[in-house]
């Protein structure tokens, strides 16, 4: 995700988005990510809206419900696919 955001900075995409919405991002630090998520929700509740960038299967993406006005648009990059040679996956499929 860092590479994409860096490219967006260079292409002025982030600055154009910041003209309209606040931008929050998940980080490797769970405390920072929790604060970013809380501020994202406050921005959405205030009516201004915001953009929240996170990694699929990251700390924030697991178990967080982006319902109603918290998730009006979702853009997924680098969709994680299950490793098809995984012993655990094959055991589950054999069981089914």
N, C-alpha and C positions, 0 to 999 in steps of 0.2 A: 504494500500500500504506500510505503514511503516513496518509492520510485515514481508512482503515478502522481502523487501529490506534488513532488518536486517538478515533474513535467508540467503539471497544471499551473504551478507558480511561474515557470518560465514562459508559458503560453498566455499568462494573464487571466486564466480561467478562474482561479480562486479570487482574484481581485474583483472580477465581474460578479461573481456570486455574492461576495461580501457587500456589494452595492445594494443588494436586495435582502439578503438573509445573513444571520450569524452562522459561523461554521465551527463545529466542534468535532473532535477526533479522538478515537480510542488510542491509548498509548499502552506500552507494556506495563506501566505502573497502574495497578488496580485502583489505587486511591485517586489518582489523577483522572482515570477513566470514569470513576463513579461521580466525581465532581463535574466532569464534562457532561455526563448523561443527565445529571440533576439540572444543570444550567440549560441544556437543550430542552428539557421538559418545561422549564420556566419560560423560555423564549416562545415555545409553542403555545403554552397557556396564556401568555400575554397577547397573543394574536399576531405578533411579528413573524413568527415562524423561524425555522432554523434548518440547517443541514447537519446531519450526524454521520461521520465517516467511521466505519468499523470493519473489521475483518470477519468474514464468514468463519464460523467455528472459533472465533476469538472469545475473550472474556465477556464482552458485552453481548455478543450475539446469542450466547447460550442462556436460555431461560428468561429473556427480557421480552415483554410483549409490547410491540409498537402498534397499538390499536388506535382507532379514531384519528384524531389530528396529529398523533405522534408518528404516523407512518403513511403519509399520503403518497410518497414516491419512494421506491426502492430500486437502487441500481446495484447489481451484483457484478463484481469483477473477480476473476480467478475463482470461479465456482469450484469448491472442493469435491472431487469425486472419490468414492471409496476405492481403495487399492484392491483390485479384483483378486489378487493372489493372497490376500490376508487369510491366515488360518482361522481367525475368529469369524470372519465373514463366511468362509466356506463351511464352517461348522454350523453356523446359524441357517444357512441355506439348506444344508443336508438335513437338519432337524425339521425344517418346514416341509 
